[in-house]
């Protein structure tokens, strides 16, 4: 990621933070619309799940300037997701739901440049997570 892309992701996410609960609701609604088969993977309080999602996104967004610390955390998260039933094939739909959520939440501020920055960030992170998840599955 370029420094400009990192700045775009961080500045756009700062605009999402005030509407975090609504953004989380939008994300999960879109995710379950795009991939209803993943709904059973989510057990428990969806409001709490939304808080966890937004906290994780904040960690990722803030960590984009320190990839050496972010990558091991993303790998650990991916390994935990194996236990939840997440599959590598789920990542593209999660990315689509995230981009749709950002587009809805940011409106005109979701420019093509912001979309590209978020796409790059998600691609980077999901690639790391998929690799870690596949390694975890091979070890089991």
N, CA, C and O atoms as a GROMACS GRO file, in nm:
protein
  560
    1UNK      N    1   0.085  -0.119   0.000
    1UNK     CA    2   0.000   0.000   0.000
    1UNK      C    3   0.088   0.124   0.000
    1UNK      O    4   0.194   0.128   0.063
    2UNK      N    5   0.042   0.223  -0.072
    2UNK     CA    6   0.116   0.348  -0.072
    2UNK      C    7   0.080   0.428   0.053
    2UNK      O    8  -0.024   0.405   0.114
    3UNK      N    9   0.165   0.521   0.093
    3UNK     CA   10   0.132   0.606   0.207
    3UNK      C   11   0.000   0.684   0.184
    3UNK      O   12  -0.076   0.706   0.279
    4UNK      N   13  -0.026   0.724   0.061
    4UNK     CA   14  -0.151   0.794   0.031
    4UNK      C   15  -0.272   0.703   0.053
    4UNK      O   16  -0.374   0.746   0.106
    5UNK      N   17  -0.260   0.577   0.014
    5UNK     CA   18  -0.370   0.483   0.036
    5UNK      C   19  -0.394   0.460   0.185
    5UNK      O   20  -0.509   0.452   0.229
    6UNK      N   21  -0.288   0.448   0.261
    6UNK     CA   22  -0.302   0.432   0.406
    6UNK      C   23  -0.376   0.553   0.463
    6UNK      O   24  -0.466   0.537   0.545
    7UNK      N   25  -0.338   0.671   0.422
    7UNK     CA   26  -0.403   0.792   0.469
    7UNK      C   27  -0.551   0.793   0.430
    7UNK      O   28  -0.636   0.830   0.511
    8UNK      N   29  -0.582   0.753   0.309
    8UNK     CA   30  -0.722   0.749   0.265
    8UNK      C   31  -0.804   0.650   0.348
    8UNK      O   32  -0.916   0.681   0.388
    9UNK      N   33  -0.749   0.534   0.374
    9UNK     CA   34  -0.821   0.435   0.456
    9UNK      C   35  -0.841   0.491   0.596
    9UNK      O   36  -0.951   0.483   0.651
   10UNK      N   37  -0.737   0.546   0.654
   10UNK     CA   38  -0.747   0.595   0.791
   10UNK      C   39  -0.843   0.714   0.803
   10UNK      O   40  -0.922   0.720   0.896
   11UNK      N   41  -0.835   0.807   0.710
   11UNK     CA   42  -0.923   0.925   0.718
   11UNK      C   43  -1.068   0.889   0.689
   11UNK      O   44  -1.158   0.946   0.749
   12UNK      N   45  -1.091   0.795   0.599
   12UNK     CA   46  -1.229   0.754   0.572
   12UNK      C   47  -1.286   0.673   0.688
   12UNK      O   48  -1.404   0.686   0.720
   13UNK      N   49  -1.203   0.590   0.750
   13UNK     CA   50  -1.252   0.513   0.864
   13UNK      C   51  -1.286   0.606   0.981
   13UNK      O   52  -1.379   0.577   1.057
   14UNK      N   53  -1.214   0.715   0.996
   14UNK     CA   54  -1.245   0.812   1.102
   14UNK      C   55  -1.387   0.866   1.086
   14UNK      O   56  -1.450   0.903   1.185
   15UNK      N   57  -1.436   0.871   0.964
   15UNK     CA   58  -1.573   0.918   0.938
   15UNK      C   59  -1.676   0.809   0.968
   15UNK      O   60  -1.794   0.838   0.988
   16UNK      N   61  -1.632   0.684   0.971
   16UNK     CA   62  -1.722   0.572   1.001
   16UNK      C   63  -1.736   0.553   1.152
   16UNK      O   64  -1.842   0.511   1.199
   17UNK      N   65  -1.633   0.584   1.226
   17UNK     CA   66  -1.633   0.560   1.371
   17UNK      C   67  -1.758   0.618   1.440
   17UNK      O   68  -1.816   0.549   1.524
   18UNK      N   69  -1.801   0.740   1.409
   18UNK     CA   70  -1.920   0.793   1.478
   18UNK      C   71  -2.048   0.714   1.449
   18UNK      O   72  -2.144   0.722   1.525
   19UNK      N   73  -2.050   0.640   1.340
   19UNK     CA   74  -2.169   0.560   1.306
   19UNK      C   75  -2.137   0.410   1.313
   19UNK      O   76  -2.196   0.330   1.241
   20UNK      N   77  -2.044   0.374   1.400
   20UNK     CA   78  -1.997   0.236   1.407
   20UNK      C   79  -2.109   0.134   1.426
   20UNK      O   80  -2.109   0.034   1.354
   21UNK      N   81  -2.203   0.153   1.518
   21UNK     CA   82  -2.308   0.051   1.533
   21UNK      C   83  -2.391   0.034   1.406
   21UNK      O   84  -2.426  -0.078   1.368
   22UNK      N   85  -2.423   0.144   1.342
   22UNK     CA   86  -2.501   0.137   1.218
   22UNK      C   87  -2.419   0.072   1.106
   22UNK      O   88  -2.472  -0.005   1.026
   23UNK      N   89  -2.290   0.106   1.101
   23UNK     CA   90  -2.203   0.047   0.999
   23UNK      C   91  -2.193  -0.104   1.018
   23UNK      O   92  -2.195  -0.180   0.921
   24UNK      N   93  -2.181  -0.148   1.143
   24UNK     CA   94  -2.175  -0.292   1.170
   24UNK      C   95  -2.304  -0.360   1.127
   24UNK      O   96  -2.302  -0.468   1.068
   25UNK      N   97  -2.417  -0.298   1.158
   25UNK     CA   98  -2.547  -0.354   1.117
   25UNK      C   99  -2.556  -0.363   0.965
   25UNK      O  100  -2.602  -0.464   0.911
   26UNK      N  101  -2.512  -0.257   0.896
   26UNK     CA  102  -2.512  -0.258   0.750
   26UNK      C  103  -2.423  -0.370   0.696
   26UNK      O  104  -2.461  -0.441   0.602
   27UNK      N  105  -2.306  -0.385   0.757
   27UNK     CA  106  -2.213  -0.487   0.711
   27UNK      C  107  -2.274  -0.626   0.720
   27UNK      O  108  -2.274  -0.702   0.623
   28UNK      N  109  -2.327  -0.660   0.837
   28UNK     CA  110  -2.381  -0.796   0.854
   28UNK      C  111  -2.506  -0.818   0.770
   28UNK      O  112  -2.527  -0.928   0.718
   29UNK      N  113  -2.588  -0.717   0.756
   29UNK     CA  114  -2.706  -0.732   0.670
   29UNK      C  115  -2.661  -0.762   0.527
   29UNK      O  116  -2.717  -0.849   0.460
   30UNK      N  117  -2.561  -0.690   0.481
   30UNK     CA  118  -2.512  -0.710   0.344
   30UNK      C  119  -2.442  -0.846   0.330
   30UNK      O  120  -2.459  -0.916   0.231
   31UNK      N  121  -2.363  -0.881   0.430
   31UNK     CA  122  -2.294  -1.010   0.427
   31UNK      C  123  -2.394  -1.124   0.417
   31UNK      O  124  -2.376  -1.216   0.336
   32UNK      N  125  -2.499  -1.119   0.498
   32UNK     CA  126  -2.597  -1.228   0.498
   32UNK      C  127  -2.684  -1.226   0.373
   32UNK      O  128  -2.739  -1.329   0.333
   33UNK      N  129  -2.696  -1.109   0.311
   33UNK     CA  130  -2.766  -1.101   0.182
   33UNK      C  131  -2.683  -1.165   0.072
   33UNK      O  132  -2.735  -1.240  -0.012
   34UNK      N  133  -2.553  -1.135   0.072
   34UNK     CA  134  -2.463  -1.189  -0.031
   34UNK      C  135  -2.433  -1.337  -0.010
   34UNK      O  136  -2.416  -1.412  -0.107
   35UNK      N  137  -2.426  -1.378   0.115
   35UNK     CA  138  -2.387  -1.517   0.146
   35UNK      C  139  -2.470  -1.570   0.263
   35UNK      O  140  -2.419  -1.582   0.374
   36UNK      N  141  -2.597  -1.601   0.239
   36UNK     CA  142  -2.682  -1.648   0.349
   36UNK      C  143  -2.627  -1.774   0.417
   36UNK      O  144  -2.661  -1.802   0.532
   37UNK      N  145  -2.544  -1.850   0.348
   37UNK     CA  146  -2.489  -1.971   0.405
   37UNK      C  147  -2.393  -1.945   0.521
   37UNK      O  148  -2.364  -2.037   0.597
   38UNK      N  149  -2.344  -1.821   0.536
   38UNK     CA  150  -2.253  -1.793   0.648
   38UNK      C  151  -2.327  -1.753   0.776
   38UNK      O  152  -2.267  -1.748   0.883
   39UNK      N  153  -2.456  -1.725   0.765
   39UNK     CA  154  -2.533  -1.682   0.882
   39UNK      C  155  -2.521  -1.778   1.000
   39UNK      O  156  -2.507  -1.732   1.113
   40UNK      N  157  -2.527  -1.910   0.978
   40UNK     CA  158  -2.515  -2.002   1.092
   40UNK      C  159  -2.379  -1.999   1.163
   40UNK      O  160  -2.366  -2.050   1.274
   41UNK      N  161  -2.278  -1.940   1.099
   41UNK     CA  162  -2.147  -1.931   1.164
   41UNK      C  163  -2.146  -1.828   1.277
   41UNK      O  164  -2.056  -1.827   1.360
   42UNK      N  165  -2.247  -1.743   1.279
   42UNK     CA  166  -2.254  -1.635   1.377
   42UNK      C  167  -2.354  -1.672   1.485
   42UNK      O  168  -2.475  -1.664   1.466
   43UNK      N  169  -2.300  -1.713   1.598
   43UNK     CA  170  -2.383  -1.752   1.710
   43UNK      C  171  -2.369  -1.645   1.818
   43UNK      O  172  -2.259  -1.595   1.840
   44UNK      N  173  -2.475  -1.612   1.882
   44UNK     CA  174  -2.465  -1.515   1.990
   44UNK      C  175  -2.517  -1.378   1.951
   44UNK      O  176  -2.586  -1.362   1.850
   45UNK      N  177  -2.483  -1.283   2.032
   45UNK     CA  178  -2.531  -1.145   2.022
   45UNK      C  179  -2.466  -1.072   1.904
   45UNK      O  180  -2.345  -1.050   1.904
   46UNK      N  181  -2.546  -1.036   1.805
   46UNK     CA  182  -2.492  -0.970   1.687
   46UNK      C  183  -2.448  -0.826   1.717
   46UNK      O  184  -2.361  -0.774   1.647
   47UNK      N  185  -2.505  -0.763   1.818
   47UNK     CA  186  -2.457  -0.628   1.856
   47UNK      C  187  -2.314  -0.639   1.908
   47UNK      O  188  -2.229  -0.556   1.875
   48UNK      N  189  -2.290  -0.741   1.989
   48UNK     CA  190  -2.154  -0.763   2.040
   48UNK      C  191  -2.060  -0.799   1.925
   48UNK      O  192  -1.946  -0.753   1.921
   49UNK      N  193  -2.108  -0.881   1.834
   49UNK     CA  194  -2.028  -0.916   1.717
   49UNK      C  195  -1.994  -0.790   1.637
   49UNK      O  196  -1.882  -0.776   1.588
   50UNK      N  197  -2.090  -0.699   1.624
   50UNK     CA  198  -2.065  -0.573   1.554
   50UNK      C  199  -1.960  -0.489   1.624
   50UNK      O  200  -1.876  -0.427   1.558
   51UNK      N  201  -1.963  -0.487   1.757
   51UNK     CA  202  -1.860  -0.412   1.831
   51UNK      C  203  -1.723  -0.474   1.808
   51UNK      O  204  -1.624  -0.402   1.792
   52UNK      N  205  -1.718  -0.608   1.805
   52UNK     CA  206  -1.590  -0.675   1.779
   52UNK      C  207  -1.540  -0.644   1.639
   52UNK      O  208  -1.421  -0.620   1.618
   53UNK      N  209  -1.631  -0.644   1.542
   53UNK     CA  210  -1.594  -0.612   1.404
   53UNK      C  211  -1.534  -0.472   1.396
   53UNK      O  212  -1.428  -0.453   1.337
   54UNK      N  213  -1.601  -0.376   1.456
   54UNK     CA  214  -1.552  -0.238   1.447
   54UNK      C  215  -1.420  -0.221   1.522
   54UNK      O  216  -1.334  -0.145   1.478
   55UNK      N  217  -1.403  -0.290   1.634
   55UNK     CA  218  -1.276  -0.285   1.706
   55UNK      C  219  -1.163  -0.347   1.623
   55UNK      O  220  -1.052  -0.294   1.619
   56UNK      N  221  -1.194  -0.458   1.557
   56UNK     CA  222  -1.095  -0.522   1.472
   56UNK      C  223  -1.058  -0.432   1.355
   56UNK      O  224  -0.941  -0.419   1.320
   57UNK      N  225  -1.159  -0.370   1.294
   57UNK     CA  226  -1.131  -0.278   1.183
   57UNK      C  227  -1.044  -0.161   1.230
   57UNK      O  228  -0.953  -0.119   1.158
   58UNK      N  229  -1.072  -0.109   1.348
   58UNK     CA  230  -0.991   0.001   1.401
   58UNK      C  231  -0.846  -0.043   1.420
   58UNK      O  232  -0.754   0.031   1.388
   59UNK      N  233  -0.828  -0.164   1.470
   59UNK     CA  234  -0.692  -0.217   1.488
   59UNK      C  235  -0.621  -0.230   1.354
   59UNK      O  236  -0.504  -0.192   1.341
   60UNK      N  237  -0.691  -0.283   1.256
   60UNK     CA  238  -0.632  -0.299   1.123
   60UNK      C  239  -0.598  -0.164   1.062
   60UNK      O  240  -0.487  -0.143   1.014
   61UNK      N  241  -0.693  -0.073   1.064
   61UNK     CA  242  -0.673   0.059   1.004
   61UNK      C  243  -0.556   0.131   1.070
   61UNK      O  244  -0.471   0.189   1.002
   62UNK      N  245  -0.552   0.126   1.202
   62UNK     CA  246  -0.442   0.193   1.273
   62UNK      C  247  -0.309   0.121   1.253
   62UNK      O  248  -0.202   0.182   1.264
   63UNK      N  249  -0.315  -0.008   1.223
   63UNK     CA  250  -0.194  -0.085   1.205
   63UNK      C  251  -0.135  -0.082   1.066
   63UNK      O  252  -0.028  -0.139   1.042
   64UNK      N  253  -0.202  -0.018   0.974
   64UNK     CA  254  -0.152  -0.016   0.836
   64UNK      C  255  -0.015   0.049   0.822
   64UNK      O  256   0.057   0.023   0.726
   65UNK      N  257   0.021   0.133   0.917
   65UNK     CA  258   0.153   0.195   0.913
   65UNK      C  259   0.258   0.108   0.980
   65UNK      O  260   0.377   0.139   0.977
   66UNK      N  261   0.214  -0.003   1.042
   66UNK     CA  262   0.306  -0.095   1.111
   66UNK      C  263   0.272  -0.239   1.071
   66UNK      O  264   0.230  -0.319   1.155
   67UNK      N  265   0.292  -0.270   0.946
   67UNK     CA  266   0.255  -0.403   0.895
   67UNK      C  267   0.329  -0.515   0.968
   67UNK      O  268   0.276  -0.626   0.980
   68UNK      N  269   0.450  -0.488   1.016
   68UNK     CA  270   0.525  -0.593   1.085
   68UNK      C  271   0.455  -0.637   1.214
   68UNK      O  272   0.475  -0.749   1.260
   69UNK      N  273   0.373  -0.551   1.271
   69UNK     CA  274   0.294  -0.588   1.389
   69UNK      C  275   0.155  -0.637   1.349
   69UNK      O  276   0.098  -0.723   1.416
   70UNK      N  277   0.102  -0.583   1.241
   70UNK     CA  278  -0.034  -0.618   1.198
   70UNK      C  279  -0.041  -0.759   1.140
   70UNK      O  280  -0.138  -0.831   1.166
   71UNK      N  281   0.057  -0.799   1.064
   71UNK     CA  282   0.053  -0.929   0.997
   71UNK      C  283   0.041  -1.045   1.097
   71UNK      O  284  -0.045  -1.131   1.079
   72UNK      N  285   0.123  -1.051   1.203
   72UNK     CA  286   0.106  -1.162   1.299
   72UNK      C  287  -0.032  -1.161   1.367
   72UNK      O  288  -0.087  -1.267   1.395
   73UNK      N  289  -0.086  -1.044   1.394
   73UNK     CA  290  -0.219  -1.036   1.455
   73UNK      C  291  -0.325  -1.087   1.358
   73UNK      O  292  -0.418  -1.155   1.399
   74UNK      N  293  -0.311  -1.054   1.231
   74UNK     CA  294  -0.406  -1.102   1.129
   74UNK      C  295  -0.394  -1.253   1.112
   74UNK      O  296  -0.495  -1.321   1.093
   75UNK      N  297  -0.274  -1.304   1.120
   75UNK     CA  298  -0.255  -1.449   1.109
   75UNK      C  299  -0.322  -1.521   1.226
   75UNK      O  300  -0.386  -1.625   1.207
   76UNK      N  301  -0.308  -1.467   1.344
   76UNK     CA  302  -0.370  -1.526   1.462
   76UNK      C  303  -0.522  -1.522   1.451
   76UNK      O  304  -0.590  -1.619   1.484
   77UNK      N  305  -0.575  -1.411   1.405
   77UNK     CA  306  -0.720  -1.398   1.385
   77UNK      C  307  -0.770  -1.502   1.285
   77UNK      O  308  -0.874  -1.564   1.305
   78UNK      N  309  -0.697  -1.520   1.178
   78UNK     CA  310  -0.735  -1.617   1.075
   78UNK      C  311  -0.738  -1.758   1.132
   78UNK      O  312  -0.829  -1.836   1.103
   79UNK      N  313  -0.638  -1.792   1.213
   79UNK     CA  314  -0.634  -1.925   1.273
   79UNK      C  315  -0.754  -1.947   1.365
   79UNK      O  316  -0.810  -2.057   1.370
   80UNK      N  317  -0.795  -1.843   1.438
   80UNK     CA  318  -0.915  -1.855   1.522
   80UNK      C  319  -1.039  -1.875   1.436
   80UNK      O  320  -1.129  -1.949   1.474
   81UNK      N  321  -1.044  -1.810   1.322
   81UNK     CA  322  -1.160  -1.820   1.235
   81UNK      C  323  -1.179  -1.961   1.178
   81UNK      O  324  -1.291  -1.998   1.141
   82UNK      N  325  -1.072  -2.038   1.170
   82UNK     CA  326  -1.085  -2.177   1.126
   82UNK      C  327  -1.180  -2.250   1.221
   82UNK      O  328  -1.267  -2.326   1.177
   83UNK      N  329  -1.164  -2.226   1.350
   83UNK     CA  330  -1.250  -2.289   1.450
   83UNK      C  331  -1.395  -2.247   1.441
   83UNK      O  332  -1.484  -2.320   1.485
   84UNK      N  333  -1.420  -2.131   1.384
   84UNK     CA  334  -1.558  -2.081   1.369
   84UNK      C  335  -1.625  -2.135   1.243
   84UNK      O  336  -1.745  -2.118   1.223
   85UNK      N  337  -1.545  -2.200   1.157
   85UNK     CA  338  -1.601  -2.253   1.033
   85UNK      C  339  -1.580  -2.164   0.912
   85UNK      O  340  -1.634  -2.190   0.805
   86UNK      N  341  -1.501  -2.059   0.927
   86UNK     CA  342  -1.473  -1.970   0.814
   86UNK      C  343  -1.385  -2.042   0.713
   86UNK      O  344  -1.297  -2.121   0.749
   87UNK      N  345  -1.411  -2.013   0.587
   87UNK     CA  346  -1.336  -2.075   0.477
   87UNK      C  347  -1.269  -1.967   0.393
   87UNK      O  348  -1.316  -1.853   0.389
   88UNK      N  349  -1.160  -2.000   0.325
   88UNK     CA  350  -1.097  -1.903   0.236
   88UNK      C  351  -1.195  -1.845   0.134
   88UNK      O  352  -1.182  -1.729   0.095
   89UNK      N  353  -1.291  -1.924   0.091
   89UNK     CA  354  -1.389  -1.877  -0.007
   89UNK      C  355  -1.480  -1.767   0.048
   89UNK      O  356  -1.547  -1.699  -0.030
   90UNK      N  357  -1.485  -1.749   0.178
   90UNK     CA  358  -1.569  -1.645   0.239
   90UNK      C  359  -1.507  -1.506   0.228
   90UNK      O  360  -1.579  -1.406   0.233
   91UNK      N  361  -1.377  -1.499   0.213
   91UNK     CA  362  -1.310  -1.368   0.216
   91UNK      C  363  -1.357  -1.273   0.106
   91UNK      O  364  -1.379  -1.155   0.134
   92UNK      N  365  -1.372  -1.317  -0.018
   92UNK     CA  366  -1.419  -1.223  -0.120
   92UNK      C  367  -1.557  -1.162  -0.089
   92UNK      O  368  -1.580  -1.044  -0.114
   93UNK      N  369  -1.647  -1.243  -0.034
   93UNK     CA  370  -1.780  -1.190  -0.002
   93UNK      C  371  -1.772  -1.094   0.117
   93UNK      O  372  -1.847  -0.996   0.123
   94UNK      N  373  -1.684  -1.122   0.211
   94UNK     CA  374  -1.663  -1.029   0.323
   94UNK      C  375  -1.610  -0.896   0.269
   94UNK      O  376  -1.654  -0.789   0.311
   95UNK      N  377  -1.517  -0.904   0.176
   95UNK     CA  378  -1.463  -0.782   0.115
   95UNK      C  379  -1.570  -0.702   0.042
   95UNK      O  380  -1.575  -0.580   0.052
   96UNK      N  381  -1.656  -0.773  -0.032
   96UNK     CA  382  -1.766  -0.705  -0.103
   96UNK      C  383  -1.861  -0.640  -0.004
   96UNK      O  384  -1.905  -0.527  -0.027
   97UNK      N  385  -1.895  -0.709   0.104
   97UNK     CA  386  -1.984  -0.652   0.205
   97UNK      C  387  -1.920  -0.531   0.272
   97UNK      O  388  -1.989  -0.433   0.301
   98UNK      N  389  -1.791  -0.537   0.295
   98UNK     CA  390  -1.721  -0.423   0.356
   98UNK      C  391  -1.724  -0.302   0.263
   98UNK      O  392  -1.755  -0.191   0.307
   99UNK      N  393  -1.692  -0.323   0.137
   99UNK     CA  394  -1.693  -0.211   0.042
   99UNK      C  395  -1.833  -0.152   0.027
   99UNK      O  396  -1.848  -0.030   0.020
  100UNK      N  397  -1.935  -0.237   0.022
  100UNK     CA  398  -2.072  -0.188   0.013
  100UNK      C  399  -2.109  -0.107   0.137
  100UNK      O  400  -2.175  -0.003   0.127
  101UNK      N  401  -2.067  -0.155   0.253
  101UNK     CA  402  -2.094  -0.084   0.379
  101UNK      C  403  -2.028   0.053   0.378
  101UNK      O  404  -2.090   0.153   0.414
  102UNK      N  405  -1.903   0.057   0.338
  102UNK     CA  406  -1.831   0.185   0.333
  102UNK      C  407  -1.896   0.280   0.233
  102UNK      O  408  -1.908   0.400   0.259
  103UNK      N  409  -1.936   0.227   0.120
  103UNK     CA  410  -2.002   0.311   0.019
  103UNK      C  411  -2.132   0.370   0.075
  103UNK      O  412  -2.158   0.490   0.058
  104UNK      N  413  -2.211   0.288   0.140
  104UNK     CA  414  -2.336   0.336   0.199
  104UNK      C  415  -2.311   0.433   0.314
  104UNK      O  416  -2.380   0.534   0.326
  105UNK      N  417  -2.214   0.401   0.397
  105UNK     CA  418  -2.186   0.484   0.515
  105UNK      C  419  -2.119   0.616   0.483
  105UNK      O  420  -2.145   0.716   0.550
  106UNK      N  421  -2.034   0.617   0.383
  106UNK     CA  422  -1.958   0.738   0.351
  106UNK      C  423  -2.021   0.823   0.242
  106UNK      O  424  -1.990   0.941   0.230
  107UNK      N  425  -2.110   0.765   0.165
  107UNK     CA  426  -2.176   0.842   0.060
  107UNK      C  427  -2.076   0.900  -0.039
  107UNK      O  428  -1.992   0.828  -0.093
  108UNK      N  429  -2.084   1.031  -0.062
  108UNK     CA  430  -1.997   1.097  -0.160
  108UNK      C  431  -1.850   1.092  -0.123
  108UNK      O  432  -1.762   1.107  -0.208
  109UNK      N  433  -1.822   1.071   0.007
  109UNK     CA  434  -1.682   1.062   0.049
  109UNK      C  435  -1.617   0.929   0.008
  109UNK      O  436  -1.496   0.912   0.022
  110UNK      N  437  -1.697   0.836  -0.043
  110UNK     CA  438  -1.642   0.709  -0.089
  110UNK      C  439  -1.607   0.724  -0.237
  110UNK      O  440  -1.677   0.674  -0.325
  111UNK      N  441  -1.498   0.792  -0.260
  111UNK     CA  442  -1.451   0.822  -0.395
  111UNK      C  443  -1.387   0.697  -0.456
  111UNK      O  444  -1.359   0.600  -0.386
  112UNK      N  445  -1.364   0.699  -0.587
  112UNK     CA  446  -1.291   0.586  -0.648
  112UNK      C  447  -1.155   0.562  -0.583
  112UNK      O  448  -1.111   0.447  -0.572
  113UNK      N  449  -1.088   0.668  -0.543
  113UNK     CA  450  -0.958   0.653  -0.478
  113UNK      C  451  -0.970   0.586  -0.342
  113UNK      O  452  -0.887   0.503  -0.305
  114UNK      N  453  -1.074   0.622  -0.268
  114UNK     CA  454  -1.098   0.560  -0.137
  114UNK      C  455  -1.134   0.414  -0.156
  114UNK      O  456  -1.085   0.327  -0.082
  115UNK      N  457  -1.218   0.385  -0.254
  115UNK     CA  458  -1.254   0.245  -0.284
  115UNK      C  459  -1.128   0.164  -0.315
  115UNK      O  460  -1.109   0.054  -0.262
  116UNK      N  461  -1.042   0.217  -0.399
  116UNK     CA  462  -0.920   0.147  -0.437
  116UNK      C  463  -0.829   0.126  -0.316
  116UNK      O  464  -0.768   0.019  -0.302
  117UNK      N  465  -0.818   0.226  -0.230
  117UNK     CA  466  -0.735   0.213  -0.110
  117UNK      C  467  -0.787   0.102  -0.019
  117UNK      O  468  -0.710   0.019   0.030
  118UNK      N  469  -0.919   0.101   0.004
  118UNK     CA  470  -0.979  -0.004   0.088
  118UNK      C  471  -0.965  -0.140   0.021
  118UNK      O  472  -0.939  -0.239   0.088
  119UNK      N  473  -0.983  -0.147  -0.109
  119UNK     CA  474  -0.968  -0.274  -0.181
  119UNK      C  475  -0.826  -0.327  -0.166
  119UNK      O  476  -0.806  -0.447  -0.145
  120UNK      N  477  -0.729  -0.238  -0.177
  120UNK     CA  478  -0.589  -0.278  -0.162
  120UNK      C  479  -0.563  -0.327  -0.020
  120UNK      O  480  -0.499  -0.430  -0.001
  121UNK      N  481  -0.613  -0.254   0.078
  121UNK     CA  482  -0.594  -0.294   0.218
  121UNK      C  483  -0.658  -0.430   0.245
  121UNK      O  484  -0.598  -0.516   0.308
  122UNK      N  485  -0.781  -0.448   0.196
  122UNK     CA  486  -0.849  -0.575   0.219
  122UNK      C  487  -0.778  -0.689   0.148
  122UNK      O  488  -0.764  -0.798   0.203
  123UNK      N  489  -0.733  -0.665   0.027
  123UNK     CA  490  -0.662  -0.768  -0.049
  123UNK      C  491  -0.535  -0.810   0.024
  123UNK      O  492  -0.505  -0.930   0.034
  124UNK      N  493  -0.462  -0.714   0.074
  124UNK     CA  494  -0.339  -0.743   0.149
  124UNK      C  495  -0.370  -0.826   0.272
  124UNK      O  496  -0.310  -0.931   0.295
  125UNK      N  497  -0.465  -0.779   0.351
  125UNK     CA  498  -0.498  -0.845   0.476
  125UNK      C  499  -0.560  -0.983   0.452
  125UNK      O  500  -0.523  -1.080   0.518
  126UNK      N  501  -0.653  -0.992   0.359
  126UNK     CA  502  -0.718  -1.121   0.334
  126UNK      C  503  -0.618  -1.222   0.279
  126UNK      O  504  -0.628  -1.341   0.310
  127UNK      N  505  -0.522  -1.177   0.199
  127UNK     CA  506  -0.419  -1.268   0.150
  127UNK      C  507  -0.339  -1.329   0.264
  127UNK      O  508  -0.312  -1.449   0.264
  128UNK      N  509  -0.301  -1.247   0.359
  128UNK     CA  510  -0.228  -1.294   0.477
  128UNK      C  511  -0.314  -1.391   0.556
  128UNK      O  512  -0.267  -1.495   0.601
  129UNK      N  513  -0.442  -1.356   0.574
  129UNK     CA  514  -0.532  -1.439   0.654
  129UNK      C  515  -0.562  -1.572   0.586
  129UNK      O  516  -0.565  -1.676   0.651
  130UNK      N  517  -0.584  -1.569   0.456
  130UNK     CA  518  -0.612  -1.694   0.384
  130UNK      C  519  -0.493  -1.788   0.393
  130UNK      O  520  -0.510  -1.908   0.416
  131UNK      N  521  -0.374  -1.735   0.375
  131UNK     CA  522  -0.254  -1.819   0.385
  131UNK      C  523  -0.242  -1.880   0.524
  131UNK      O  524  -0.213  -1.999   0.536
  132UNK      N  525  -0.265  -1.802   0.627
  132UNK     CA  526  -0.257  -1.853   0.764
  132UNK      C  527  -0.366  -1.956   0.790
  132UNK      O  528  -0.344  -2.056   0.858
  133UNK      N  529  -0.483  -1.931   0.737
  133UNK     CA  530  -0.595  -2.023   0.756
  133UNK      C  531  -0.566  -2.156   0.686
  133UNK      O  532  -0.593  -2.263   0.742
  134UNK      N  533  -0.513  -2.151   0.567
  134UNK     CA  534  -0.481  -2.274   0.494
  134UNK      C  535  -0.372  -2.353   0.566
  134UNK      O  536  -0.378  -2.476   0.571
  135UNK      N  537  -0.274  -2.284   0.621
  135UNK     CA  538  -0.170  -2.352   0.698
  135UNK      C  539  -0.229  -2.419   0.822
  135UNK      O  540  -0.193  -2.531   0.856
  136UNK      N  541  -0.320  -2.349   0.889
  136UNK     CA  542  -0.387  -2.404   1.008
  136UNK      C  543  -0.467  -2.528   0.972
  136UNK      O  544  -0.464  -2.627   1.045
  137UNK      N  545  -0.538  -2.524   0.861
  137UNK     CA  546  -0.619  -2.637   0.819
  137UNK      C  547  -0.532  -2.757   0.782
  137UNK      O  548  -0.570  -2.872   0.807
  138UNK      N  549  -0.416  -2.732   0.723
  138UNK     CA  550  -0.326  -2.841   0.686
  138UNK      C  551  -0.268  -2.909   0.809
  138UNK      O  552  -0.240  -3.029   0.807
  139UNK      N  553  -0.250  -2.832   0.916
  139UNK     CA  554  -0.194  -2.887   1.039
  139UNK      C  555  -0.294  -2.969   1.119
  139UNK      O  556  -0.256  -3.048   1.205
  140UNK      N  557  -0.422  -2.951   1.089
  140UNK     CA  558  -0.526  -3.023   1.164
  140UNK      C  559  -0.552  -3.159   1.107
  140UNK      O  560  -0.637  -3.233   1.158
   0.00000   0.00000   0.00000
